[in-house]
Amino acid sequence: MSIAVLLVNITVASNFFPVLAAAYNYRRLDSVMKLMALFCLVSVLPDAASPIFKVHNSLPLMHLFDLLAVAFFTMIYCKVFYKPVLKTITLILGGVSASVMIGNVFFIEGPFVYPSISNTVLSLFLVPLSLIYFYQLLSRQEFVHIEKQPLFWINAGVLFYYAVNIFLFMLYTRINSAERNDYYMLQSVTNIIANLLFSVGLLCKPQKTT
């Protein structure tokens, strides 16, 4: 078994870590973390559906996943941003991102092609929002242990995964097919790390501010 295949298998398995963490800690999850838990559950469905329903081309599911990611993270960031203007910006960016993705499915790449454009749009949507949230978290007036805040870990996973992979998503169609396995080893590693960060966040007990 090649390293690339091994990493893919580990990545698929790691997708279940946040789901198990959320199930274990469900009673302590607030509304935002419950949304994140549901998103993590949705994330495992494409991997689970392919062998169960013998889906040979799961690319339409990837397009659908990107749309669902925009919807979930729009709701999550709208809930956690304090300033109304940031909530409004999040809604606008979410709507624009979803519109571009839908247009991509029907008029550009199509549903049976790897969603390079949609993944790039999703990255461009989430990276700025995650940076804004970190700024909001670090500029709070009251003392708080940020490492005990569930969304600190979730946000770290979002920023790490999409910031590292954005150029891979952008350049996917230009990458030689023989080299794609090498590039996707990076994607697999970042996905595993992101899932571990999500799991830590979903296991956290929120700290009360003082």
N, C-alpha and C positions, 0 to 999 in steps of 0.2 A: 504494500500500500504506500503510495507516494505521500509526501508531507502535505501537499495541497489537498488531497482527498481526506487525509486524517483531520486536517484543520476544518474542512467543510463539515465532517461528521461531528466534531467537537462543537462547532458553531451551532449546528442544528440542536444538539443536546443542551447547549447553554441557553437557548431560547426558552427552555422550560424553567430555568433557575428563578427568574423573577416571578413567574406564575406560582411556583411552590412557595417562594418567600411571602407573596401576597396572601396565599391561602393560610399559611401558618400565622401571619400577623394581622389577619383581616379585621379583627375586632378593634384594633388600635388605629386603623387607617381612617384618615379624614376624607372628606369628599374629593379633594384633589388627588389623593393617593389611590382612592377607589377608581377614579377615572384612569389613572396610570396603570393600575392593576388590570382593568378591562382592556386597555390598549395592549398590554403585554400578552394577555390571553388571545386577543385577535392576531397578534404577531406570529403565534405558533400555528395558526390555522392553515396557512399555505403549505408549510412543511408537513403537517399532519394530513392534509387533504390529498396531496399528491399520491402517496402510496395507497391510501384507503380507497379513493375513488379512481385510481389508476389514471391520474391526470398526467398526460405526457408533456403538455406545454403549460407550465404554471405562470407564464409571463403575464397573462391577463390578471392573475391574482396579485402580481407585483404592482401593476398599475392601480388596482383597487386598494392595495395596502397603502400606497402613497397618498391617495385621496383620504383614506381613513386617518392616516397619520396627521395630515393637515387639520382635519376636523377635531381630532382628540387634542392636539397640542394648541390649537386655537382656544379651545375651551379651558385647557389647563392654564395657559398663560393669562388669559382674561381673568381667571379666578385669582391668580397670585400677584398680578400687578396692582399696585396701589393707586396710581394716577389714572384718572379717566382717559386722558389723552393716549396713554400707552395701551389701554384696553381697546380704544378705537382704532389705533394703528394696527394692533394685532388682528382685529376683525377684518380690516381692509386688506392687510397682507394675506390673511388666510383666504379671503374671497378671491383675490387676484391669483394666488397660487393654485387654488382649486380650479379656477377657470382655465388657466394655462394647461393644467394637467388633463382636463377633459378635452380641450382642443387638441392636445398632443395625441390622445387616444384615437380621436376621430379623423384628424386632418393631417397629422405629421408622421409620427412613428408608427402608430397603429397599435392595437392591443396585443399582437403576437410578436412584438419586437421588444428587446430589452429597454426599459423606460429610462434611458440615459437623460433625456430632457426633464422628465418628471422628478427623478432623483436629484438632479442639479437644482431644480426649482425648490424642492423640499429642503435641501441644504441651505440655499440662499434665504429661505424663510426661517429656518430654525437657528442658524448660527447667530444672527443679530439678536434674536429674542433671548437666546440663552446668555449672551453677553450682557444684555440689558438687565436680565434677572440677577446675574452675579453682581452687577453694579448696585442694584437695589438692595441686595442682601448685605453687601459689604458697607453700604453707606447708612445703614439703620442707626438710629440714635441710641436705642437701648442695647444693653449687653446681651449677646446671645452666642452660644457655641454653634457656629455654623456647621461643624461636622456632625452635630446631632440633629440637624434639620433634614428631614427626608428629601425635600426637593433639591437640596444642595447636591446630593449624590445623583439624583435623577438628571438634573441640569448638567452636571459634569459629564454624565454618560452621553447625553444628547450633543453637547458641544464637542466632546472628544471624537465621537463617531463621525458626525457630519463635517466637522472641520478637517479631519484627516482625509476623508474620502471624497470631498467635493471635487477635487481635480480628477480623481479616478472616474467619477460619474460624468464629468464634462468631456473627458477624452476617450470614453469607452469605445465609441464607434471608430476612433482612429487607431486604437491599439490593435496590433497584429494578433490574430486569433491564437497564434502559437505562444504569445506572451501574456495572454489574459490570465492564465493560471497563476503566473508569478505575481501579477498585480492583485489578483483576488486572494492571495495568501495574506496580503496586508488587510484587505477588507474583512477576512475571516478573523484575524487577530483582533482588529478593532471592535468587531461585533461581539466577540467573547468578552473583551474588557468592558464594553458598554453594558452587556447583560449582567456582569458581576457588579458594576456600579448601580444599576437599576435594582438588583437584589438587595444590596446594602441599604439603599434608600427605602425600599419597601419593608425592611426589617426594623427600621429606626422607629423609636418612640419620640414623637415631636417634643422638643424642649419648650417649656413655658418661658416666655420673655419676662424680663424684670425691669 
